[in-house]
Amino acid sequence: MGILDTLGEVAGAVAAVEGAEKLDPNAGLLTKGIAAVAGFKGAGALESMLDKKEEGEAGANDADAAPGDDSQS
């Protein structure tokens, strides 16, 4: 899923640049570049946080099952 992760990060960068332009229509190249980097890194961090949360919930569900309990089949 490397391509999907990268597409999510690029979408975050584009959204951040668009947001910067809405806040400051005269934003310079440096401002737009910083917004793009922040959006790219932010989207990547959000995706990794969601992945960790999903893994934690899956682990919690596995831990709730009692050993030898075959009623869940």
C-alpha positions in Angstrom: 0.0 0.0 0.0 2.9 2.3 -0.5 1.3 4.1 -3.4 -1.9 4.7 -1.5 0.1 6.1 1.4 2.0 8.5 -0.9 -1.3 9.6 -2.6 -2.7 10.4 0.9 0.4 12.4 1.7 0.3 14.3 -1.6 -3.4 15.1 -1.0 -2.6 16.5 2.4 0.1 18.7 0.9 -2.3 20.0 -1.8 -5.0 20.7 0.8 -2.5 22.6 3.0 -1.4 24.7 0.1 -5.0 25.5 -0.9 -5.7 26.4 2.8 -2.7 28.7 2.8 -3.9 30.4 -0.3 -7.3 30.9 1.2 -5.9 32.5 4.3 -3.4 34.7 2.4 -4.1 35.2 -1.3 -0.8 36.9 -1.7 1.2 34.0 -0.1 4.7 33.7 -1.4 6.4 30.6 -2.7 8.1 30.0 0.7 4.8 30.0 2.5 3.3 27.6 0.0 6.3 25.4 0.2 6.2 25.3 4.0 2.4 24.5 3.9 3.0 21.7 1.4 5.7 20.1 3.6 3.5 20.4 6.7 0.5 18.9 4.9 2.7 16.1 3.6 4.2 15.2 7.0 0.8 15.7 8.7 -1.0 13.4 6.5 1.7 10.7 6.9 1.6 11.1 10.7 -2.2 10.8 10.7 -2.2 7.7 8.6 0.4 6.0 10.9 -1.6 7.0 14.0 -4.7 5.5 12.5 -2.8 2.3 11.6 -1.5 2.0 15.1 -5.0 2.5 16.5 -6.5 -0.2 14.2 -3.7 -2.6 15.3 -4.4 -1.9 18.9 -8.1 -2.5 18.6 -7.4 -5.8 16.7 -5.0 -6.8 19.5 -7.6 -5.9 22.2 -10.2 -8.0 20.5 -7.9 -11.0 20.3 -7.0 -10.6 24.0 -10.7 -10.6 25.0 -11.2 -14.1 23.6 -10.7 -16.7 26.3 -8.2 -19.4 25.6 -10.0 -22.6 24.6 -13.3 -20.8 24.0 -14.6 -22.2 20.7 -17.9 -20.4 20.8 -16.7 -17.7 18.4 -16.3 -20.0 15.4 
